[in-house]
Amino acid sequence: MRFRNAILLCSLAATLVLSGCSTSPISPVGETVATNQIFSDGYGPVQDHGYALPAIPIGKVNERFHRQIVDYTTKEKPGTIIVNTPSRFLYFVLPRGKAVRYGIGVGKSGFAWQGKAYVAWKQEWPTWHPPKEMAERKPDVAQYVEAGMGPGLRNPLGARAMYLFNDEGRDTLFRIHGSPEWSSIGTAASSGCIRMINQDIIDLYARVRPGKNTRVIVQQ
C-alpha cells in the first residue's frame, strides 16, 4: 500500500499549496555570471533497461534550459537539491561554489508547492497510478487508478522518479520525475510536480542518494 500511495500523481500535492507560482522567469537567486559548461550533446538516444529513449530535438529547447554547470553561491551543502520554481531551474549543489543546473517544468497555478523535504526513495521506470481526483477530471485515465500504467515511454513519470517526504517522515506527494513531454520544459504545465527531460532525470538520479541527508528546497 505504501508503494502504491507513493506513486500517486502529483496533483494531490495541491492540498499542500503554500503559494502560487509565477509564470514569468526571473534571475535565479544564488547564481552568478559564469562561462557555463553546457551539455547540449547529452540528449541523444538512450538504451536504458530495455527501453529505447528517443533523442530530444534539443535545438528546439531554449539553451538556458539545457543541462549545464554554473557558478552557484549557497550555504547549502553539496548534494542538496534546490528548485527555483519561478526561473524553471533545478540545481544540484556541487562543491566549490558550483552546481549542475537543469531546466524543469513546474506546476500550474493551483498545483504549486514550496518547502523543505528530503528524497526518501527513488525508482527507475516507475508505475503510475493517477489519483481518483484526476480520474474524475480526465475519465480516459480512470483505467489506471487501480491497475496502474506500467513503465514505458508514454508513462507520465518518465524514466525515473524521486519521492519527497517531510521531516516527520510523511509523503509530501511531491515528485521530481522524468517526462516524455520535453516541450513542457520551461513552462508551468504540470499537475504539481517537477518534471524533467528524461535524459536529465537519469543524470540527476545517478547523483542522488536517498535519505534524510539529501535535502530538497523548493522555492516559489
VEXMARNU-667327 format. One record per residue (C-alpha): residue in three letters; x, y, z. Coordinates in nm, 3 decimals. Layout:
<recs>
+-----+---------+---------+---------+
: res :      px :      py :      pz :
+-----+---------+---------+---------+
: Ala :       X :       Y :       Z :
...
+-----+---------+---------+---------+
</recs>
This chain:
<recs>
+-----+---------+---------+---------+
: res :      px :      py :      pz :
+-----+---------+---------+---------+
: Met :   0.000 :   0.000 :   0.000 :
: Arg :   0.286 :   0.236 :   0.081 :
: Phe :   0.437 :   0.164 :  -0.261 :
: Arg :   0.110 :   0.241 :  -0.437 :
: Asn :   0.050 :   0.559 :  -0.238 :
: Ala :   0.400 :   0.682 :  -0.311 :
: Ile :   0.340 :   0.671 :  -0.686 :
: Leu :   0.018 :   0.870 :  -0.690 :
: Leu :   0.031 :   1.153 :  -0.943 :
: Cys :   0.150 :   1.484 :  -0.811 :
: Ser :  -0.181 :   1.662 :  -0.842 :
: Leu :  -0.256 :   1.554 :  -0.486 :
: Ala :   0.017 :   1.796 :  -0.381 :
: Ala :  -0.234 :   2.072 :  -0.444 :
: Thr :  -0.368 :   2.011 :  -0.095 :
: Leu :  -0.032 :   2.126 :   0.036 :
: Val :  -0.030 :   2.458 :  -0.151 :
: Leu :   0.156 :   2.734 :   0.031 :
: Ser :   0.177 :   2.983 :  -0.253 :
: Gly :   0.108 :   3.018 :  -0.624 :
: Cys :   0.389 :   3.003 :  -0.877 :
: Ser :   0.500 :   3.285 :  -1.101 :
: Thr :   0.466 :   3.245 :  -1.476 :
: Ser :   0.748 :   3.489 :  -1.557 :
: Pro :   1.110 :   3.367 :  -1.533 :
: Ile :   1.335 :   3.579 :  -1.312 :
: Ser :   1.706 :   3.578 :  -1.242 :
: Pro :   1.776 :   3.282 :  -1.014 :
: Val :   1.893 :   3.372 :  -0.664 :
: Gly :   2.244 :   3.247 :  -0.587 :
: Glu :   2.362 :   3.211 :  -0.944 :
: Thr :   2.638 :   3.437 :  -1.075 :
: Val :   2.757 :   3.515 :  -1.425 :
: Ala :   2.987 :   3.240 :  -1.546 :
: Thr :   3.121 :   3.070 :  -1.854 :
: Asn :   2.895 :   2.771 :  -1.819 :
: Gln :   2.985 :   2.420 :  -1.924 :
: Ile :   2.681 :   2.324 :  -2.131 :
: Phe :   2.593 :   1.962 :  -2.211 :
: Ser :   2.372 :   2.016 :  -2.514 :
: Asp :   2.517 :   1.699 :  -2.665 :
: Gly :   2.373 :   1.490 :  -2.381 :
: Tyr :   2.027 :   1.447 :  -2.529 :
: Gly :   2.081 :   1.177 :  -2.787 :
: Pro :   1.903 :   0.838 :  -2.796 :
: Val :   1.948 :   0.623 :  -2.485 :
: Gln :   1.908 :   0.248 :  -2.432 :
: Asp :   1.803 :   0.212 :  -2.070 :
: His :   1.684 :  -0.108 :  -1.901 :
: Gly :   1.536 :  -0.234 :  -2.225 :
: Tyr :   1.369 :   0.095 :  -2.316 :
: Ala :   1.480 :   0.298 :  -2.616 :
: Leu :   1.453 :   0.665 :  -2.525 :
: Pro :   1.443 :   0.879 :  -2.840 :
: Ala :   1.676 :   1.170 :  -2.895 :
: Ile :   1.544 :   1.509 :  -2.784 :
: Pro :   1.536 :   1.780 :  -3.054 :
: Ile :   1.734 :   1.991 :  -2.810 :
: Gly :   1.775 :   2.272 :  -3.062 :
: Lys :   1.405 :   2.346 :  -3.006 :
: Val :   1.461 :   2.392 :  -2.631 :
: Asn :   1.595 :   2.729 :  -2.516 :
: Glu :   1.965 :   2.684 :  -2.436 :
: Arg :   1.917 :   2.825 :  -2.086 :
: Phe :   1.726 :   2.505 :  -2.004 :
: His :   1.999 :   2.271 :  -2.127 :
: Arg :   2.192 :   2.083 :  -1.858 :
: Gln :   2.498 :   2.282 :  -1.751 :
: Ile :   2.750 :   2.352 :  -1.475 :
: Val :   2.710 :   2.702 :  -1.328 :
: Asp :   2.866 :   2.915 :  -1.056 :
: Tyr :   2.624 :   2.899 :  -0.766 :
: Thr :   2.652 :   3.058 :  -0.422 :
: Thr :   2.464 :   2.888 :  -0.141 :
: Lys :   2.507 :   2.794 :   0.224 :
: Glu :   2.355 :   2.452 :   0.149 :
: Lys :   2.594 :   2.161 :   0.142 :
: Pro :   2.687 :   1.964 :  -0.171 :
: Gly :   2.422 :   1.710 :  -0.264 :
: Thr :   2.134 :   1.945 :  -0.183 :
: Ile :   1.866 :   1.992 :  -0.449 :
: Ile :   1.730 :   2.345 :  -0.486 :
: Val :   1.429 :   2.402 :  -0.707 :
: Asn :   1.380 :   2.763 :  -0.819 :
: Thr :   1.024 :   2.746 :  -0.945 :
: Pro :   0.989 :   3.096 :  -1.098 :
: Ser :   1.309 :   3.054 :  -1.301 :
: Arg :   1.225 :   2.694 :  -1.403 :
: Phe :   1.562 :   2.565 :  -1.280 :
: Leu :   1.667 :   2.277 :  -1.057 :
: Tyr :   2.015 :   2.294 :  -0.901 :
: Phe :   2.215 :   2.002 :  -0.769 :
: Val :   2.475 :   2.163 :  -0.544 :
: Leu :   2.838 :   2.069 :  -0.610 :
: Pro :   3.150 :   2.153 :  -0.405 :
: Arg :   3.349 :   2.475 :  -0.453 :
: Gly :   3.063 :   2.706 :  -0.546 :
: Lys :   2.929 :   2.511 :  -0.842 :
: Ala :   2.601 :   2.340 :  -0.926 :
: Val :   2.450 :   2.131 :  -1.202 :
: Arg :   2.157 :   2.329 :  -1.340 :
: Tyr :   1.869 :   2.159 :  -1.519 :
: Gly :   1.568 :   2.306 :  -1.695 :
: Ile :   1.236 :   2.193 :  -1.549 :
: Gly :   0.861 :   2.212 :  -1.597 :
: Val :   0.663 :   2.317 :  -1.289 :
: Gly :   0.311 :   2.303 :  -1.151 :
: Lys :   0.049 :   2.530 :  -1.297 :
: Ser :  -0.135 :   2.776 :  -1.078 :
: Gly :  -0.325 :   2.596 :  -0.803 :
: Phe :  -0.090 :   2.296 :  -0.808 :
: Ala :   0.224 :   2.459 :  -0.670 :
: Trp :   0.410 :   2.359 :  -0.355 :
: Gln :   0.705 :   2.502 :  -0.168 :
: Gly :   0.901 :   2.400 :   0.135 :
: Lys :   1.174 :   2.164 :   0.252 :
: Ala :   1.184 :   1.788 :   0.221 :
: Tyr :   1.422 :   1.501 :   0.156 :
: Val :   1.448 :   1.227 :  -0.103 :
: Ala :   1.302 :   0.928 :   0.079 :
: Trp :   1.342 :   0.687 :  -0.210 :
: Lys :   1.378 :   0.676 :  -0.583 :
: Gln :   1.272 :   0.439 :  -0.860 :
: Glu :   1.372 :   0.357 :  -1.214 :
: Trp :   1.088 :   0.332 :  -1.467 :
: Pro :   0.808 :   0.372 :  -1.211 :
: Thr :   0.446 :   0.262 :  -1.244 :
: Trp :   0.192 :   0.545 :  -1.249 :
: His :  -0.134 :   0.538 :  -1.050 :
: Pro :  -0.338 :   0.854 :  -1.110 :
: Pro :  -0.546 :   0.962 :  -0.809 :
: Lys :  -0.922 :   0.937 :  -0.821 :
: Glu :  -0.946 :   1.315 :  -0.831 :
: Met :  -0.761 :   1.319 :  -1.162 :
: Ala :  -0.972 :   1.036 :  -1.300 :
: Glu :  -1.282 :   1.243 :  -1.228 :
: Arg :  -1.137 :   1.529 :  -1.432 :
: Lys :  -0.994 :   1.305 :  -1.703 :
: Pro :  -1.203 :   0.987 :  -1.747 :
: Asp :  -0.955 :   0.849 :  -2.000 :
: Val :  -0.704 :   0.779 :  -1.720 :
: Ala :  -0.956 :   0.613 :  -1.486 :
: Gln :  -0.844 :   0.268 :  -1.602 :
: Tyr :  -0.505 :   0.328 :  -1.439 :
: Val :  -0.627 :   0.419 :  -1.090 :
: Glu :  -0.619 :   0.061 :  -0.964 :
: Ala :  -0.418 :  -0.129 :  -1.224 :
: Gly :  -0.165 :   0.145 :  -1.286 :
: Met :   0.013 :   0.238 :  -1.607 :
: Gly :   0.320 :   0.024 :  -1.642 :
: Pro :   0.665 :   0.163 :  -1.716 :
: Gly :   0.719 :   0.282 :  -2.070 :
: Leu :   0.787 :   0.573 :  -2.300 :
: Arg :   0.436 :   0.716 :  -2.254 :
: Asn :   0.433 :   0.691 :  -1.875 :
: Pro :   0.389 :   1.042 :  -1.726 :
: Leu :   0.659 :   0.974 :  -1.464 :
: Gly :   0.916 :   0.903 :  -1.733 :
: Ala :   1.238 :   0.710 :  -1.683 :
: Arg :   1.295 :   0.795 :  -1.317 :
: Ala :   1.112 :   0.934 :  -1.015 :
: Met :   1.225 :   1.061 :  -0.676 :
: Tyr :   0.978 :   1.077 :  -0.387 :
: Leu :   0.990 :   1.360 :  -0.134 :
: Phe :   0.898 :   1.320 :   0.232 :
: Asn :   0.887 :   1.583 :   0.507 :
: Asp :   1.095 :   1.576 :   0.826 :
: Glu :   0.819 :   1.384 :   1.007 :
: Gly :   0.855 :   1.105 :   0.753 :
: Arg :   0.528 :   1.177 :   0.575 :
: Asp :   0.493 :   1.165 :   0.199 :
: Thr :   0.453 :   1.516 :   0.059 :
: Leu :   0.304 :   1.366 :  -0.260 :
: Phe :   0.557 :   1.582 :  -0.442 :
: Arg :   0.783 :   1.421 :  -0.701 :
: Ile :   1.082 :   1.501 :  -0.917 :
: His :   1.041 :   1.287 :  -1.226 :
: Gly :   1.109 :   1.245 :  -1.595 :
: Ser :   0.862 :   1.324 :  -1.867 :
: Pro :   0.812 :   1.236 :  -2.233 :
: Glu :   0.680 :   1.591 :  -2.285 :
: Trp :   1.015 :   1.762 :  -2.344 :
: Ser :   0.842 :   2.069 :  -2.491 :
: Ser :   0.690 :   2.149 :  -2.149 :
: Ile :   1.032 :   2.227 :  -2.001 :
: Gly :   1.046 :   2.593 :  -1.902 :
: Thr :   0.669 :   2.616 :  -1.859 :
: Ala :   0.410 :   2.587 :  -1.583 :
: Ala :   0.207 :   2.299 :  -1.720 :
: Ser :   0.235 :   2.002 :  -1.484 :
: Ser :  -0.008 :   1.886 :  -1.216 :
: Gly :   0.219 :   1.998 :  -0.936 :
: Cys :   0.547 :   1.809 :  -0.953 :
: Ile :   0.884 :   1.893 :  -1.102 :
: Arg :   0.925 :   1.735 :  -1.445 :
: Met :   1.250 :   1.698 :  -1.633 :
: Ile :   1.367 :   1.575 :  -1.971 :
: Asn :   1.425 :   1.201 :  -1.937 :
: Gln :   1.796 :   1.231 :  -2.019 :
: Asp :   1.826 :   1.490 :  -1.739 :
: Ile :   1.639 :   1.291 :  -1.475 :
: Ile :   1.865 :   0.993 :  -1.550 :
: Asp :   2.168 :   1.217 :  -1.490 :
: Leu :   2.026 :   1.363 :  -1.166 :
: Tyr :   1.908 :   1.022 :  -1.043 :
: Ala :   2.263 :   0.887 :  -1.064 :
: Arg :   2.389 :   1.172 :  -0.843 :
: Val :   2.127 :   1.141 :  -0.567 :
: Arg :   2.146 :   0.910 :  -0.265 :
: Pro :   1.810 :   0.871 :  -0.090 :
: Gly :   1.795 :   0.952 :   0.278 :
: Lys :   1.744 :   1.244 :   0.514 :
: Asn :   2.085 :   1.383 :   0.422 :
: Thr :   1.963 :   1.460 :   0.069 :
: Arg :   1.773 :   1.781 :   0.127 :
: Val :   1.533 :   1.933 :  -0.124 :
: Ile :   1.438 :   2.301 :  -0.107 :
: Val :   1.153 :   2.418 :  -0.329 :
: Gln :   1.134 :   2.795 :  -0.374 :
: Gln :   0.833 :   2.984 :  -0.514 :
+-----+---------+---------+---------+
</recs>
